[in-house]
Amino acid sequence: MSDSLAELTLAIRRFADERDWEQFHSPKNLAMALIVEAGELVEHFQWLSQEESRHLDADRCRAVSLEMADVLIYLLRLADRMDIDLLEAARRKLGINEQRYPAELARGRADKYHRYRSDE
């Protein structure tokens, strides 16, 4: 059982290598596959109300978890092929978002930061 992104990435790489799939795993193809899987994830929520989406039945929740796993697998495979440290990238992006969306200005708001920042 993988308990880290690095271990999971290695397991995914090994899975692809055993099947000689590296030839198909270009960044373009992996990004496209990622979007397809994200679309399949969204399908489970299509036409649900906000409240219904918060309370999925067990079968739908299991199906959603498998689609989320597909998204994660493709994202990790893409990062591996592009030699991107996703944890570092996420930390960097979180820092950027902390600057873009100061808590005291963004709290409870869903609109874009440029609509409430006074310095722009």
N, C-alpha and C positions, 0 to 999 in steps of 0.2 A: 504494500500500500504506500503510495507516494504521500509524503506529508510536507512537501515543499514544492514551489514552482520549478526549481532546478531539477528535482527528482522526476516530477511529472513531465517536464520538457524532455529529459533523457528517455523516459519510457515512450513518449510519443515519437521521438527520433528513432528509437530502436524498432518500434512498430512499423514505421514507414520504411526503414532500411530493410527489414525482413521481407518486405513486399516489393522492394525495388521501386518505390514510389517517389524517390527524391527527384527523378527526372520530370515528374509532373508538378512538383511543389515549388514552382516559381513564386516570387512575391505576388505577381499579378493573379495567378491562379488561386493562391491561398487567400488573398483579399477578396476575390470574387466568391469563393466558397464560404468565407466568413459571413459575407452579406446574405448569402442564400440561407445559411443556418440562422442568422439573426431574423430573417423574414419568417422562417418556420417558427421561431420563438414567438414573434409578434402574433402569428396566426392564432395561437391559443388564447389571446386576449381580445381578438377582434370581436366587436359588437358587445363586449361585456361593459357593464357600468363600472365606474370607479370602485364602488363598493364590492361588486362581484369579483373584480380583479384582485381584491384583497383577501378573498375567502374562497379559494379554489377547492374543489373536492379532491379527494386523495388521488384519483386516477389522473385528473388533469395536472395536479401538482407534480406527480411522477413524470408525466410527459414533458412538462415545462422543465423539470430538472435535467432530463436527457438532452433537450434542445440547448439549455444553458451549458451543459457539458460539451456539446458540439462546438458552440461558440468559443468556449475557453480553449478547447483543443486546437482549433484553427488559429486562434490568436497566438497561442504559445508556439505553434509550429511556424507561423509567420515571423514572430519575433526571433525564433531560433535561426531561421534561414537568413534573416537580415542582421543577425548579431546585435540585437537590441535587448538591453536589460530592462524588462518591463517594470520591475519594482523601482528601479532608478527613474525611469521615464514617468511612472505614476507619481513618485515623490516630487519630481520636478514640476509636473503639471499641477499637482495639488498646491505647491508653492505659488505658481502663477495664478491659480484660481483664488487663493487667499488674497492676493493683491487686487485682482479684478473684482472680487465680490466681498468687500469688507463686511464682516458679520453685522456690524452696527448699521450698515446701509441695506444689506441684502436680506436680513432676517425676515422670514415670512413672505418674501416676494418671489414671484416666478418670472418676472419680466427681465429682459437683458440689462446687464449692469450699466450700459451706456445711457439708459433712460433715467437713472437716478444718481449717477455720479456728477458731482458739481464741477469737476476739473476737466470735463470734456465738452 
